[in-house]
């Protein structure tokens, strides 16, 4: 069963989804620690980002000095 193409496809999709959720949680946790509780609309926008944009946000947030930097980044991406 594990060798089947369908099983492998389902497994890979689940793995990617788990990676995405983990990255979302980490980014949200880091932003919350730095800027305080995030508005739910910002959290929702972060959760709509694909894995590539989440990676970019993870790098960019290191340069954010205030919450407006996050808002601007999300609006530009």
N, CA, C and O atoms as a GROMACS GRO file, in nm:
protein
  308
    1UNK      N    1   0.082  -0.120   0.000
    1UNK     CA    2   0.000   0.000   0.000
    1UNK      C    3   0.086   0.126   0.000
    1UNK      O    4   0.058   0.221  -0.074
    2UNK      N    5   0.191   0.128   0.082
    2UNK     CA    6   0.275   0.248   0.092
    2UNK      C    7   0.349   0.278  -0.038
    2UNK      O    8   0.390   0.392  -0.062
    3UNK      N    9   0.366   0.178  -0.122
    3UNK     CA   10   0.435   0.199  -0.248
    3UNK      C   11   0.342   0.254  -0.356
    3UNK      O   12   0.390   0.295  -0.461
    4UNK      N   13   0.213   0.255  -0.333
    4UNK     CA   14   0.120   0.299  -0.436
    4UNK      C   15   0.134   0.450  -0.461
    4UNK      O   16   0.165   0.527  -0.371
    5UNK      N   17   0.110   0.487  -0.585
    5UNK     CA   18   0.121   0.626  -0.627
    5UNK      C   19   0.019   0.712  -0.553
    5UNK      O   20   0.050   0.824  -0.512
    6UNK      N   21  -0.099   0.662  -0.536
    6UNK     CA   22  -0.205   0.737  -0.467
    6UNK      C   23  -0.166   0.761  -0.322
    6UNK      O   24  -0.182   0.872  -0.271
    7UNK      N   25  -0.117   0.659  -0.255
    7UNK     CA   26  -0.074   0.673  -0.116
    7UNK      C   27   0.037   0.778  -0.105
    7UNK      O   28   0.033   0.865  -0.019
    8UNK      N   29   0.137   0.768  -0.193
    8UNK     CA   30   0.248   0.862  -0.191
    8UNK      C   31   0.201   1.006  -0.215
    8UNK      O   32   0.248   1.099  -0.150
    9UNK      N   33   0.107   1.023  -0.306
    9UNK     CA   34   0.053   1.156  -0.336
    9UNK      C   35  -0.018   1.214  -0.214
    9UNK      O   36   0.003   1.329  -0.177
   10UNK      N   37  -0.102   1.134  -0.151
   10UNK     CA   38  -0.175   1.179  -0.031
   10UNK      C   39  -0.075   1.211   0.080
   10UNK      O   40  -0.089   1.312   0.149
   11UNK      N   41   0.023   1.125   0.098
   11UNK     CA   42   0.124   1.145   0.202
   11UNK      C   43   0.200   1.276   0.179
   11UNK      O   44   0.220   1.353   0.273
   12UNK      N   45   0.242   1.301   0.056
   12UNK     CA   46   0.318   1.422   0.025
   12UNK      C   47   0.233   1.547   0.045
   12UNK      O   48   0.283   1.648   0.096
   13UNK      N   49   0.107   1.543   0.006
   13UNK     CA   50   0.019   1.658   0.026
   13UNK      C   51   0.001   1.685   0.175
   13UNK      O   52   0.003   1.800   0.218
   14UNK      N   53  -0.017   1.581   0.252
   14UNK     CA   54  -0.031   1.597   0.396
   14UNK      C   55   0.095   1.652   0.460
   14UNK      O   56   0.089   1.734   0.551
   15UNK      N   57   0.208   1.606   0.413
   15UNK     CA   58   0.337   1.654   0.464
   15UNK      C   59   0.356   1.802   0.433
   15UNK      O   60   0.400   1.878   0.520
   16UNK      N   61   0.324   1.843   0.312
   16UNK     CA   62   0.336   1.984   0.273
   16UNK      C   63   0.241   2.071   0.355
   16UNK      O   64   0.278   2.180   0.398
   17UNK      N   65   0.119   2.022   0.376
   17UNK     CA   66   0.021   2.097   0.455
   17UNK      C   67   0.071   2.112   0.598
   17UNK      O   68   0.055   2.218   0.659
   18UNK      N   69   0.129   2.008   0.653
   18UNK     CA   70   0.184   2.014   0.788
   18UNK      C   71   0.300   2.111   0.797
   18UNK      O   72   0.312   2.184   0.896
   19UNK      N   73   0.386   2.112   0.696
   19UNK     CA   74   0.497   2.208   0.692
   19UNK      C   75   0.445   2.351   0.690
   19UNK      O   76   0.496   2.438   0.760
   20UNK      N   77   0.343   2.375   0.607
   20UNK     CA   78   0.285   2.508   0.595
   20UNK      C   79   0.225   2.553   0.728
   20UNK      O   80   0.249   2.665   0.772
   21UNK      N   81   0.150   2.468   0.792
   21UNK     CA   82   0.088   2.504   0.921
   21UNK      C   83   0.194   2.531   1.027
   21UNK      O   84   0.178   2.622   1.108
   22UNK      N   85   0.299   2.453   1.027
   22UNK     CA   86   0.407   2.475   1.123
   22UNK      C   87   0.475   2.608   1.101
   22UNK      O   88   0.505   2.680   1.197
   23UNK      N   89   0.498   2.642   0.976
   23UNK     CA   90   0.562   2.770   0.946
   23UNK      C   91   0.469   2.886   0.982
   23UNK      O   92   0.514   2.987   1.035
   24UNK      N   93   0.339   2.872   0.953
   24UNK     CA   94   0.242   2.975   0.992
   24UNK      C   95   0.247   2.998   1.142
   24UNK      O   96   0.255   3.112   1.188
   25UNK      N   97   0.242   2.890   1.219
   25UNK     CA   98   0.243   2.900   1.366
   25UNK      C   99   0.369   2.970   1.415
   25UNK      O  100   0.362   3.055   1.504
   26UNK      N  101   0.483   2.934   1.359
   26UNK     CA  102   0.610   2.993   1.402
   26UNK      C  103   0.613   3.143   1.372
   26UNK      O  104   0.651   3.222   1.458
   27UNK      N  105   0.573   3.180   1.253
   27UNK     CA  106   0.573   3.321   1.214
   27UNK      C  107   0.476   3.401   1.302
   27UNK      O  108   0.511   3.508   1.350
   28UNK      N  109   0.357   3.349   1.322
   28UNK     CA  110   0.259   3.419   1.405
   28UNK      C  111   0.310   3.431   1.548
   28UNK      O  112   0.294   3.536   1.612
   29UNK      N  113   0.372   3.327   1.599
   29UNK     CA  114   0.426   3.331   1.735
   29UNK      C  115   0.537   3.435   1.747
   29UNK      O  116   0.541   3.511   1.844
   30UNK      N  117   0.626   3.440   1.649
   30UNK     CA  118   0.735   3.538   1.651
   30UNK      C  119   0.682   3.681   1.642
   30UNK      O  120   0.728   3.769   1.714
   31UNK      N  121   0.586   3.703   1.554
   31UNK     CA  122   0.529   3.837   1.539
   31UNK      C  123   0.454   3.878   1.666
   31UNK      O  124   0.462   3.994   1.707
   32UNK      N  125   0.383   3.786   1.727
   32UNK     CA  126   0.310   3.815   1.850
   32UNK      C  127   0.406   3.848   1.963
   32UNK      O  128   0.382   3.941   2.041
   33UNK      N  129   0.512   3.775   1.971
   33UNK     CA  130   0.611   3.803   2.076
   33UNK      C  131   0.674   3.941   2.057
   33UNK      O  132   0.702   4.012   2.154
   34UNK      N  133   0.695   3.978   1.933
   34UNK     CA  134   0.761   4.105   1.905
   34UNK      C  135   0.669   4.225   1.914
   34UNK      O  136   0.708   4.330   1.965
   35UNK      N  137   0.544   4.211   1.865
   35UNK     CA  138   0.454   4.325   1.854
   35UNK      C  139   0.327   4.314   1.938
   35UNK      O  140   0.244   4.405   1.937
   36UNK      N  141   0.311   4.205   2.010
   36UNK     CA  142   0.189   4.185   2.087
   36UNK      C  143   0.083   4.113   2.003
   36UNK      O  144   0.108   4.074   1.890
   37UNK      N  145  -0.032   4.098   2.061
   37UNK     CA  146  -0.141   4.024   1.996
   37UNK      C  147  -0.170   4.083   1.858
   37UNK      O  148  -0.189   4.204   1.844
   38UNK      N  149  -0.174   3.996   1.757
   38UNK     CA  150  -0.202   4.038   1.620
   38UNK      C  151  -0.351   4.045   1.595
   38UNK      O  152  -0.428   3.964   1.648
   39UNK      N  153  -0.391   4.140   1.515
   39UNK     CA  154  -0.530   4.150   1.471
   39UNK      C  155  -0.563   4.024   1.392
   39UNK      O  156  -0.480   3.972   1.317
   40UNK      N  157  -0.684   3.975   1.409
   40UNK     CA  158  -0.724   3.850   1.342
   40UNK      C  159  -0.718   3.860   1.190
   40UNK      O  160  -0.695   3.760   1.122
   41UNK      N  161  -0.738   3.981   1.136
   41UNK     CA  162  -0.730   3.996   0.990
   41UNK      C  163  -0.587   3.975   0.941
   41UNK      O  164  -0.566   3.924   0.831
   42UNK      N  165  -0.488   4.014   1.021
   42UNK     CA  166  -0.348   3.990   0.984
   42UNK      C  167  -0.316   3.841   0.990
   42UNK      O  168  -0.248   3.788   0.902
   43UNK      N  169  -0.365   3.775   1.093
   43UNK     CA  170  -0.343   3.631   1.106
   43UNK      C  171  -0.407   3.559   0.987
   43UNK      O  172  -0.347   3.468   0.930
   44UNK      N  173  -0.527   3.600   0.950
   44UNK     CA  174  -0.595   3.539   0.835
   44UNK      C  175  -0.515   3.559   0.707
   44UNK      O  176  -0.504   3.466   0.626
   45UNK      N  177  -0.458   3.678   0.688
   45UNK     CA  178  -0.378   3.704   0.568
   45UNK      C  179  -0.254   3.616   0.566
   45UNK      O  180  -0.216   3.563   0.462
   46UNK      N  181  -0.190   3.601   0.682
   46UNK     CA  182  -0.071   3.517   0.690
   46UNK      C  183  -0.106   3.374   0.652
   46UNK      O  184  -0.030   3.307   0.582
   47UNK      N  185  -0.220   3.326   0.698
   47UNK     CA  186  -0.261   3.188   0.671
   47UNK      C  187  -0.297   3.163   0.525
   47UNK      O  188  -0.304   3.047   0.483
   48UNK      N  189  -0.319   3.269   0.447
   48UNK     CA  190  -0.349   3.251   0.304
   48UNK      C  191  -0.224   3.244   0.219
   48UNK      O  192  -0.231   3.210   0.101
   49UNK      N  193  -0.108   3.277   0.277
   49UNK     CA  194   0.016   3.278   0.200
   49UNK      C  195   0.060   3.136   0.166
   49UNK      O  196   0.043   3.043   0.246
   50UNK      N  197   0.117   3.120   0.048
   50UNK     CA  198   0.173   2.989   0.013
   50UNK      C  199   0.308   2.973   0.082
   50UNK      O  200   0.358   3.068   0.143
   51UNK      N  201   0.366   2.856   0.074
   51UNK     CA  202   0.488   2.825   0.148
   51UNK      C  203   0.604   2.914   0.105
   51UNK      O  204   0.686   2.951   0.189
   52UNK      N  205   0.613   2.949  -0.022
   52UNK     CA  206   0.721   3.036  -0.070
   52UNK      C  207   0.709   3.175  -0.007
   52UNK      O  208   0.809   3.232   0.038
   53UNK      N  209   0.588   3.229  -0.003
   53UNK     CA  210   0.568   3.362   0.057
   53UNK      C  211   0.587   3.356   0.209
   53UNK      O  212   0.634   3.453   0.269
   54UNK      N  213   0.551   3.245   0.271
   54UNK     CA  214   0.577   3.231   0.414
   54UNK      C  215   0.727   3.232   0.441
   54UNK      O  216   0.772   3.293   0.539
   55UNK      N  217   0.804   3.167   0.356
   55UNK     CA  218   0.950   3.170   0.370
   55UNK      C  219   1.002   3.313   0.358
   55UNK      O  220   1.089   3.356   0.434
   56UNK      N  221   0.949   3.387   0.261
   56UNK     CA  222   0.990   3.526   0.243
   56UNK      C  223   0.953   3.612   0.363
   56UNK      O  224   1.030   3.697   0.406
   57UNK      N  225   0.834   3.588   0.418
   57UNK     CA  226   0.790   3.662   0.536
   57UNK      C  227   0.877   3.629   0.656
   57UNK      O  228   0.910   3.718   0.735
   58UNK      N  229   0.915   3.504   0.669
   58UNK     CA  230   1.002   3.463   0.780
   58UNK      C  231   1.134   3.540   0.777
   58UNK      O  232   1.188   3.576   0.882
   59UNK      N  233   1.186   3.565   0.658
   59UNK     CA  234   1.308   3.644   0.644
   59UNK      C  235   1.280   3.792   0.668
   59UNK      O  236   1.355   3.860   0.739
   60UNK      N  237   1.174   3.842   0.608
   60UNK     CA  238   1.143   3.985   0.615
   60UNK      C  239   1.112   4.031   0.757
   60UNK      O  240   1.148   4.142   0.795
   61UNK      N  241   1.045   3.947   0.835
   61UNK     CA  242   1.002   3.991   0.968
   61UNK      C  243   1.120   4.025   1.059
   61UNK      O  244   1.104   4.096   1.158
   62UNK      N  245   1.237   3.975   1.025
   62UNK     CA  246   1.356   4.009   1.104
   62UNK      C  247   1.391   4.157   1.093
   62UNK      O  248   1.458   4.212   1.180
   63UNK      N  249   1.346   4.221   0.985
   63UNK     CA  250   1.374   4.362   0.962
   63UNK      C  251   1.259   4.454   1.003
   63UNK      O  252   1.274   4.576   0.998
   64UNK      N  253   1.145   4.398   1.042
   64UNK     CA  254   1.031   4.481   1.080
   64UNK      C  255   1.060   4.555   1.210
   64UNK      O  256   1.109   4.496   1.307
   65UNK      N  257   1.030   4.683   1.211
   65UNK     CA  258   1.048   4.759   1.335
   65UNK      C  259   0.915   4.788   1.404
   65UNK      O  260   0.913   4.822   1.522
   66UNK      N  261   0.804   4.775   1.331
   66UNK     CA  262   0.672   4.792   1.392
   66UNK      C  263   0.568   4.715   1.310
   66UNK      O  264   0.598   4.662   1.203
   67UNK      N  265   0.448   4.711   1.361
   67UNK     CA  266   0.342   4.632   1.299
   67UNK      C  267   0.306   4.684   1.159
   67UNK      O  268   0.260   4.607   1.075
   68UNK      N  269   0.328   4.812   1.136
   68UNK     CA  270   0.300   4.868   1.003
   68UNK      C  271   0.389   4.807   0.896
   68UNK      O  272   0.349   4.796   0.780
   69UNK      N  273   0.510   4.767   0.934
   69UNK     CA  274   0.598   4.699   0.839
   69UNK      C  275   0.534   4.568   0.793
   69UNK      O  276   0.542   4.533   0.675
   70UNK      N  277   0.472   4.496   0.885
   70UNK     CA  278   0.402   4.372   0.849
   70UNK      C  279   0.284   4.402   0.758
   70UNK      O  280   0.266   4.336   0.655
   71UNK      N  281   0.205   4.502   0.794
   71UNK     CA  282   0.087   4.539   0.712
   71UNK      C  283   0.132   4.574   0.571
   71UNK      O  284   0.072   4.528   0.474
   72UNK      N  285   0.236   4.656   0.559
   72UNK     CA  286   0.286   4.695   0.428
   72UNK      C  287   0.337   4.574   0.350
   72UNK      O  288   0.311   4.562   0.230
   73UNK      N  289   0.408   4.485   0.417
   73UNK     CA  290   0.460   4.366   0.350
   73UNK      C  291   0.345   4.280   0.298
   73UNK      O  292   0.349   4.233   0.184
   74UNK      N  293   0.245   4.260   0.380
   74UNK     CA  294   0.130   4.178   0.337
   74UNK      C  295   0.056   4.242   0.221
   74UNK      O  296   0.010   4.172   0.130
   75UNK      N  297   0.044   4.375   0.223
   75UNK     CA  298  -0.025   4.444   0.113
   75UNK      C  299   0.055   4.437  -0.018
   75UNK      O  300  -0.003   4.438  -0.126
   76UNK      N  301   0.187   4.431  -0.006
   76UNK     CA  302   0.272   4.425  -0.125
   76UNK      C  303   0.287   4.283  -0.179
   76UNK      O  304   0.330   4.264  -0.294
   77UNK      N  305   0.253   4.184  -0.098
   77UNK     CA  306   0.273   4.046  -0.140
   77UNK      C  307   0.142   3.978  -0.144
   77UNK      O  308   0.135   3.860  -0.176
   0.00000   0.00000   0.00000
